[in-house]
Amino acid sequence: MSEESLSPDARAEHAEALPDYAERVLEVAELIPPGRVMTYGDVAEWLEEGGPRQVGRVMALYGGAVPWWRVVRADGVLLPGHELRALDRYRAEGTPLREASRATEGHLPRLDMRRARWDGGERTEGHT
């Protein structure tokens, strides 16, 4: 069950039971400014712990309560199964995208990682 499907009371109770690593991953996801992204590996590097797979696992299990669309694959491919929801968010936030070629399956754009990637350098207010 994703955290997104939990009631607010259940989500608060569930959050108290989060493993420390998961809590820290989610905190980093909340720091990413609108219109920017970090890769799973970037988040692990920021935390100086774990790796892309561990971050991906945390996001899959607990990421529904944070801006999950801002933690992405390094190749810029949209999260399988959540492409359209993520794409709506990216467009609303002005996240740089690379338009899909006609040969691209589903004709979905990719993230423009060169322009969208956030290195964690500039902190912002009202980041979610």
RAQUISUL-V492000 format. One record per residue. N is the residue number from 0. RES is the residue in three letters. PHI is phi as a letter, one per 20 degrees, with the letter a starting at -180 (none if undefined). BURIAL is 1 if it has 24 or more other C-alpha atoms within 12 Angstrom, else 0. D_FIRST is the distance of its C-alpha to the first C-alpha in Angstrom with 1 decimal. Layout:
BEGIN
<<N & RES & PHI & BURIAL & D_FIRST> <N & RES & PHI & BURIAL & D_FIRST>>
END
This chain:
BEGIN
<<0 & MET & none & 0 & 0.0> <1 & SER & e & 0 & 3.8> <2 & GLU & f & 1 & 6.5> <3 & GLU & f & 0 & 8.3> <4 & SER & e & 0 & 7.0> <5 & LEU & e & 0 & 8.1> <6 & SER & f & 0 & 11.8> <7 & PRO & g & 0 & 14.3> <8 & ASP & f & 0 & 15.2> <9 & ALA & f & 0 & 11.9> <10 & ARG & f & 0 & 11.3> <11 & ALA & f & 0 & 14.9> <12 & GLU & f & 0 & 14.4> <13 & HIS & f & 0 & 11.4> <14 & ALA & f & 1 & 13.7> <15 & GLU & f & 0 & 16.5> <16 & ALA & e & 0 & 14.8> <17 & LEU & f & 0 & 14.3> <18 & PRO & f & 0 & 16.6> <19 & ASP & g & 0 & 19.7> <20 & TYR & f & 1 & 19.4> <21 & ALA & f & 1 & 15.9> <22 & GLU & f & 1 & 17.5> <23 & ARG & f & 1 & 20.5> <24 & VAL & f & 1 & 18.8> <25 & LEU & f & 1 & 17.2> <26 & GLU & f & 1 & 20.6> <27 & VAL & f & 1 & 22.2> <28 & ALA & g & 1 & 20.0> <29 & GLU & f & 1 & 21.1> <30 & LEU & f & 1 & 24.7> <31 & ILE & f & 1 & 24.8> <32 & PRO & f & 1 & 27.1> <33 & PRO & g & 1 & 26.4> <34 & GLY & n & 1 & 27.8> <35 & ARG & c & 1 & 27.4> <36 & VAL & b & 1 & 24.9> <37 & MET & c & 1 & 24.6> <38 & THR & e & 1 & 23.6> <39 & TYR & g & 1 & 21.3> <40 & GLY & f & 1 & 24.6> <41 & ASP & g & 1 & 26.1> <42 & VAL & f & 1 & 23.4> <43 & ALA & f & 1 & 24.0> <44 & GLU & f & 0 & 27.7> <45 & TRP & g & 1 & 27.5> <46 & LEU & f & 1 & 25.9> <47 & GLU & l & 0 & 28.4> <48 & GLU & a & 0 & 25.8> <49 & GLY & m & 0 & 23.4> <50 & GLY & b & 0 & 23.4> <51 & PRO & g & 1 & 21.6> <52 & ARG & f & 0 & 19.2> <53 & GLN & f & 0 & 18.2> <54 & VAL & f & 1 & 17.7> <55 & GLY & g & 1 & 15.8> <56 & ARG & f & 0 & 13.4> <57 & VAL & f & 1 & 13.0> <58 & MET & f & 1 & 12.6> <59 & ALA & f & 1 & 9.9> <60 & LEU & e & 1 & 7.8> <61 & TYR & c & 1 & 9.3> <62 & GLY & f & 1 & 11.5> <63 & GLY & f & 1 & 10.3> <64 & ALA & e & 1 & 12.7> <65 & VAL & c & 1 & 15.6> <66 & PRO & f & 1 & 17.7> <67 & TRP & g & 1 & 15.6> <68 & TRP & f & 1 & 18.2> <69 & ARG & e & 1 & 20.8> <70 & VAL & d & 1 & 19.7> <71 & VAL & c & 1 & 20.7> <72 & ARG & f & 1 & 22.3> <73 & ALA & f & 1 & 25.9> <74 & ASP & e & 0 & 27.2> <75 & GLY & n & 1 & 26.0> <76 & VAL & f & 1 & 24.1> <77 & LEU & f & 1 & 21.4> <78 & LEU & g & 1 & 17.8> <79 & PRO & g & 0 & 17.4> <80 & GLY & n & 0 & 15.3> <81 & HIS & c & 0 & 15.5> <82 & GLU & g & 1 & 19.3> <83 & LEU & f & 0 & 20.4> <84 & ARG & f & 0 & 18.2> <85 & ALA & f & 1 & 19.3> <86 & LEU & g & 1 & 22.9> <87 & ASP & g & 0 & 23.1> <88 & ARG & f & 1 & 22.3> <89 & TYR & f & 1 & 24.8> <90 & ARG & f & 0 & 27.4> <91 & ALA & f & 0 & 27.0> <92 & GLU & e & 0 & 27.4> <93 & GLY & m & 0 & 30.1> <94 & THR & f & 1 & 28.5> <95 & PRO & f & 1 & 31.1> <96 & LEU & c & 1 & 30.3> <97 & ARG & d & 1 & 32.3> <98 & GLU & f & 0 & 32.9> <99 & ALA & f & 0 & 32.1> <100 & SER & e & 0 & 35.0> <101 & ARG & f & 0 & 35.6> <102 & ALA & e & 0 & 34.8> <103 & THR & f & 0 & 31.3> <104 & GLU & g & 0 & 28.7> <105 & GLY & m & 0 & 27.4> <106 & HIS & l & 0 & 29.8> <107 & LEU & e & 1 & 27.1> <108 & PRO & f & 1 & 28.5> <109 & ARG & d & 1 & 27.6> <110 & LEU & f & 1 & 27.5> <111 & ASP & e & 1 & 31.0> <112 & MET & f & 1 & 30.2> <113 & ARG & f & 0 & 33.7> <114 & ARG & e & 0 & 33.7> <115 & ALA & e & 1 & 30.0> <116 & ARG & f & 1 & 29.4> <117 & TRP & d & 1 & 29.5> <118 & ASP & e & 0 & 31.2> <119 & GLY & n & 0 & 30.3> <120 & GLY & f & 0 & 33.9> <121 & GLU & e & 0 & 34.1> <122 & ARG & e & 0 & 32.1> <123 & THR & c & 0 & 31.5> <124 & GLU & e & 0 & 31.2> <125 & GLY & l & 0 & 28.6> <126 & HIS & f & 0 & 26.4> <127 & THR & d & 0 & 23.2>>
END
